[in-house]
Amino acid sequence: MLTTPLLNTQALTGQTQNHVIALPLQAKLIHQQTFTAFQRLQTRAKQAGFNLDVVSSFRSFEQQLSIWNNKFNGLRPILDHDSQPLDHAILSEEQKVFAILRWSMLPGASRHHWGSEIDVCDYSALPKDYQLQLIPQEYDQGGYLASLSAWLDDNITDCGFYRPYRQDLGGVSREPWHLSYQPIAEPAQQAFTLALITDTIRNADIQGKAAILANIEQIYTQYICNVAAPD
């Protein structure tokens, strides 16, 4: 079994930063054991003509909680399956929970807490003044980042990465920008138990808590554990 600070309960749920370090010249944090592998992937991308930019990496529990609560309270949009905004006012609490989960994980249950997960793009491939949305259409054929996505398909495995959301399995929507470092992510996934997630939510100041806990077993199965296996 891999022994790493990542398997500490506080690290698994994003409530410490002891397992992450800063990427050079960026205000982005990454797991210590992911650092070298990602630098190697960036170098290979550069040689192929791409800038492998980090959009998001480690997120703390507090950051994920803010994202969740803002969406639940209507301060940030909740998107449907086609990346279109839903009418927040007509959704029940339970509907809000499951709609948010399509694109944003529960605080304490996000893979981004581990530091092994990196959302990537190539900002140089985007038109001037274009605001990256992180939607599949940007990475699919005809999108601004389609060439980068195709290159990632052929190269990430050699550096230890895979895409846990490369397919829509009926839980989290497809995220072609999301890379996961397998040597860290696999043992972390195994340690991400239903009991750990339930206790974390019970102790959180989270919007929709009653609806979340009433559906926690389905959430755990459909959204937290329902990811694509490494190639």
Disulfide bonds with the S-S distance in Angstrom:
none
